[in-house]
Amino acid sequence: MEKLYADLSSAPLLTGIIGEAVLELVERSMNISRDSIIAMLEKKKRESTIPAIIRVTEDALFWMRKGS
């Protein structure tokens, strides 16, 4: 069975990658919203060539899309 989302052991990685996306938005003086964070994460995923980074980014996207 394929793992569809990150377990709690990867929470620090998820918060780090989401925080990095937020910082990049702040540096660009862009609006910070769920949609803009998701767009930034998607961009980072497309630009990455490292499988581990891509996987963590996919997990972060899963949780951002899931929302509350």
N, C-alpha and C positions, 0 to 999 in steps of 0.2 A: 504494500500500500504506500502510495506516495505521500510524503509529508507536505501538507498544504500551508503550514504556517510555522513560525518560529516558536520554540519552547522558551520558557523563562530564562534558561541559561544564556540565551543570546540577547537578553534585554539591554545590557550595556552597549553592545554593538548597534542595536536598533536605535537607541537614544542618541548614540554618537553620530550615526549616519543621518538621522533626521535633524539633529542639531547643526551638523555641517551644512545641510541644505538651507536651514533657516539663516545661518550666518551669511551664506552666499547671497541670499535674498536681501538681507540687511545691507550688506556691502554694496549691492547694486541699487539700493534705495527703492526696492520693489515692495509691493503690498504683500503682507504675510497672511496667508489664508490656507486652509486645507488644500484647496485647488492649486495654489501656487507652489506649495511644498511638494505635492504629488508631481506636478510638472517638472520641478527641479530634480526630484528623485528619478523620474523617468529619463531625464536628460543624462544624469550621472550614470544610470544603468546602460544607456546606449553607448556612452563614451568609454566605459570600462572594458578592459580586456582580461581582467583577473576574475576567474570563476567564483572565488570566495566573496569578493566585493559584489559581484552581480547577484549572488544568492542572498546576501544580507540585504541588499537593496530591494530585491523582490519581496523579502519578508517585511521590510519597512513599508513598502507600497501596500502590501496586504493589510497591515494594521492601520495605515492612514486611510485606506478606502473603507475599511470596516467601520471606523469612526466609533462614535458613542451614541 
